[in-house]
Amino acid sequence: MSDNEERSKTTPHTWEDEFSLQKDVEVIAPYIRYKCPKCQNILIKRTGKSGVFWGCSGFPSCDYSASDVDGKPVRSIRYLCPSCSSVLKKIRTKSSVFWGCSNYPACSTTLEDEEGKPKESKKYPCRACGHFLVRKIGKSGHFWGCINFPACRHSLDDDNGKPILRKV
């Protein structure tokens, strides 16, 4: 065996070879980079007032963000407002939890919470304006109000999740 062949077997050819031949090195897991689905920049793990999340490195020109679930970015399910198609937000008060339109005050649609999701209700048309009624909760309990509120103030009383229809 020639001296050149012997040297090539023991001498690392790349930095990876040199790194792996060191005795105190242990490769645990590769570094994973996640790309932003909007702009293809890298997502960065950040900490905000609500905890840890993933945000686009292109912020503020790209506003993509995702929740951190077991160290991975996961985009939460978005629910859309049935009247204006804006994103619904989960709102917690001292006495209740409900979903409200993020376009408030332009859209004041609210939906009940059912096991962490906005409750889909059967659509009842509003006899006053033609939009539909949604079940809401007020000071005196549940009632049905028009989604076109405040332009339309038509409302009906509630009877175990169904509106009590009045004779016209």
C-alpha positions in Angstrom: 0.0 0.0 0.0 1.4 3.4 -1.0 1.9 6.2 1.4 -0.7 8.3 -0.5 -3.5 5.7 -0.1 -2.7 5.3 3.6 -3.0 9.0 4.2 -6.3 9.3 2.3 -7.9 6.7 4.6 -6.9 8.5 7.8 -7.1 12.1 6.6 -10.6 13.5 6.5 -11.6 14.9 3.1 -14.4 17.2 4.2 -15.2 19.1 7.4 -18.0 16.6 8.1 -15.5 13.7 8.1 -13.2 15.7 10.3 -16.1 16.5 12.7 -17.4 12.9 12.9 -13.9 11.5 13.6 -13.6 13.6 16.8 -14.0 11.5 19.9 -16.2 13.9 21.9 -18.7 14.5 19.2 -22.2 13.1 19.2 -24.7 13.9 16.6 -28.2 13.9 18.2 -30.6 15.3 15.6 -30.2 17.5 12.6 -31.2 21.1 12.7 -34.5 21.5 11.0 -35.6 24.8 9.3 -39.2 25.5 8.6 -40.2 27.7 5.7 -42.9 30.3 5.7 -45.8 29.2 3.5 -46.5 32.8 2.5 -43.1 34.1 1.4 -40.7 31.1 1.7 -38.5 32.8 4.3 -37.3 30.9 7.4 -39.7 30.7 10.5 -38.1 31.7 13.8 -39.2 30.5 17.2 -40.1 33.6 19.3 -41.6 34.4 22.7 -44.5 36.9 23.0 -47.0 38.0 25.6 -49.0 34.8 25.0 -46.0 32.4 25.1 -43.8 30.7 22.5 -44.8 30.9 18.8 -43.2 30.7 15.3 -42.9 33.9 13.3 -41.7 34.7 9.8 -38.1 36.1 9.6 -39.5 38.5 7.0 -41.6 40.4 9.5 -43.0 43.1 9.2 -43.4 42.6 5.4 -44.8 39.1 6.1 -47.1 38.6 9.1 -47.3 34.8 9.1 -47.2 33.2 12.5 -48.0 29.7 13.9 -48.4 28.1 17.3 -45.6 26.1 18.9 -46.7 22.4 19.4 -43.9 20.1 20.6 -41.2 22.4 19.1 -42.8 22.5 15.6 -44.9 25.3 14.0 -48.5 24.3 13.7 -51.1 26.7 12.3 -54.3 26.7 14.3 -57.6 26.1 12.7 -59.3 29.3 11.7 -63.1 29.7 11.8 -64.7 32.3 9.6 -67.6 34.6 10.4 -70.8 33.5 8.6 -71.8 37.1 7.8 -68.6 38.8 6.6 -66.0 36.0 6.3 -63.5 37.6 8.7 -61.7 35.4 11.3 -63.7 34.5 14.4 -61.9 35.1 17.8 -62.6 33.1 21.0 -63.6 35.5 23.7 -63.6 34.6 27.4 -65.5 36.7 30.0 -66.0 36.1 33.7 -69.2 34.2 33.0 -69.0 32.8 29.5 -67.0 31.8 26.5 -68.1 32.7 23.0 -66.8 33.5 19.5 -66.9 37.0 18.1 -66.0 38.5 14.7 -62.6 40.1 14.5 -64.2 42.8 12.2 -66.0 44.2 15.3 -67.6 46.9 15.4 -68.3 46.8 11.7 -69.6 43.2 12.2 -71.0 42.2 15.6 -71.7 38.5 14.9 -71.3 36.2 17.9 -71.5 32.4 18.1 -71.7 30.1 21.1 -68.7 28.0 22.0 -69.2 24.2 21.7 -66.2 22.2 23.0 -63.6 24.8 21.8 -65.3 25.4 18.4 -67.9 28.0 17.3 -71.3 26.3 17.4 -72.9 26.0 13.9 -76.5 26.7 14.2 -79.4 26.1 11.8 -80.0 29.2 9.8 -83.2 31.1 10.5 -83.9 34.0 8.2 -84.5 37.5 9.6 -88.0 38.6 8.6 -87.1 42.2 8.9 -84.0 42.4 6.5 -83.5 39.0 4.9 -80.1 38.2 6.7 -80.2 35.4 9.2 -80.5 35.1 13.0 -77.9 33.8 15.3 -78.2 32.7 18.9 -76.7 35.2 21.4 -76.5 35.5 25.1 -77.6 38.6 26.9 -78.4 39.8 30.5 -81.6 37.9 30.6 -80.3 34.7 28.9 -80.2 33.4 25.3 -82.0 35.1 22.5 -81.9 35.2 18.6 -80.6 38.4 17.0 -80.0 39.4 13.4 -76.4 39.3 12.2 -77.0 42.7 10.5 -77.1 44.3 14.0 -77.1 47.3 14.6 -78.6 48.1 11.2 -81.3 45.6 12.0 -82.5 45.2 15.6 -84.9 42.3 15.0 -84.7 39.7 17.7 -86.7 36.6 18.9 -86.8 34.8 22.2 -85.1 31.5 22.7 -86.7 28.1 23.4 -84.0 25.5 24.1 -81.8 26.5 21.2 -84.6 27.4 18.7 -86.1 30.8 18.1 -89.7 31.3 19.1 -91.3 32.6 15.9 -93.9 35.4 16.2 -96.9 35.6 14.0 -96.5 38.4 11.5 
